[in-house]
Amino acid sequence: MEQTQAGSIPSSVQEVRARGDAFEAALERFNESLAGVREQAKHAAQYADDAVQKNPWTSVGIGFGIGVVVGALIAMAAGSRTTRVL
């Protein structure tokens, strides 16, 4: 096999096929992992939907609290960036 600055160049068709097979196997594993992540996200979304349906006012309160905290952090960050001239 020849070596170049860009990396190795396959010297035969079998090496190219082997790399293609390895790529296809990696792509299949990736797709299986992605399907698992999608399934977990689907279950998490269903759980969140059920929790909100069962406790709507608790959900509103939590959302309000998170909004207050994020707003306070943004206000503090904006206030610390302004320069004051005396």
C-alpha positions as CSV (number, residue, x, y, z in Angstrom):
1,M,0.0,0.0,0.0
2,E,1.3,3.5,-0.9
3,Q,1.4,6.2,1.7
4,T,0.6,9.9,0.9
5,Q,0.2,13.0,2.9
6,A,-3.6,12.6,2.9
7,G,-3.4,9.1,4.3
8,S,-3.4,5.6,2.8
9,I,-4.6,4.7,-0.7
10,P,-6.1,1.2,-1.1
11,S,-4.0,-0.9,-3.4
12,S,-6.8,-3.3,-4.4
13,V,-10.5,-3.5,-5.0
14,Q,-10.8,-5.9,-2.0
15,E,-9.6,-3.2,0.3
16,V,-12.1,-0.7,-1.1
17,R,-14.9,-3.3,-0.6
18,A,-13.7,-4.0,2.9
19,R,-13.8,-0.3,3.7
20,G,-17.3,-0.1,2.2
21,D,-18.5,-3.1,4.3
22,A,-17.0,-1.5,7.4
23,F,-18.8,1.7,6.6
24,E,-22.1,-0.1,6.1
25,A,-21.7,-1.9,9.4
26,A,-21.0,1.3,11.2
27,L,-24.0,3.0,9.5
28,E,-26.2,0.1,10.6
29,R,-25.0,0.4,14.2
30,F,-25.6,4.1,14.1
31,N,-29.1,3.7,12.8
32,E,-29.8,1.1,15.6
33,S,-28.5,3.5,18.2
34,L,-30.6,6.3,16.7
35,A,-33.7,4.2,16.9
36,G,-33.0,3.4,20.5
37,V,-32.6,7.1,21.3
38,R,-35.8,7.9,19.5
39,E,-37.7,5.3,21.5
40,Q,-36.3,6.7,24.8
41,A,-37.3,10.2,23.7
42,K,-40.8,9.0,22.9
43,H,-41.2,7.4,26.3
44,A,-39.8,10.6,28.0
45,A,-42.2,12.8,26.1
46,Q,-45.2,10.5,27.0
47,Y,-44.1,10.6,30.7
48,A,-43.9,14.4,30.6
49,D,-47.3,14.6,28.9
50,D,-48.9,12.3,31.5
51,A,-47.4,14.3,34.4
52,V,-48.6,17.6,33.0
53,Q,-52.1,16.1,32.4
54,K,-52.3,14.8,36.0
55,N,-50.9,17.9,37.6
56,P,-51.5,21.0,35.4
57,W,-51.1,23.6,38.2
58,T,-47.9,22.1,39.5
59,S,-46.6,22.2,35.9
60,V,-47.6,25.9,35.6
61,G,-45.8,26.7,38.9
62,I,-42.6,24.9,37.8
63,G,-42.7,26.7,34.5
64,F,-43.2,30.0,36.3
65,G,-40.3,29.3,38.7
66,I,-37.9,28.3,35.9
67,G,-38.9,31.5,34.0
68,V,-38.2,33.7,37.0
69,V,-34.8,32.1,37.6
70,V,-33.8,32.3,33.9
71,G,-35.0,35.9,33.8
72,A,-33.0,36.8,36.9
73,L,-29.9,35.3,35.5
74,I,-30.3,37.2,32.2
75,A,-30.9,40.4,34.1
76,M,-27.8,39.9,36.2
77,A,-25.7,39.1,33.2
78,A,-27.0,42.1,31.3
79,G,-26.4,44.3,34.4
80,S,-22.8,43.2,34.9
81,R,-21.9,44.0,31.3
82,T,-23.0,47.6,31.4
83,T,-20.3,50.1,32.4
84,R,-21.2,52.9,34.7
85,V,-19.6,56.3,34.5
86,L,-19.5,58.3,37.7
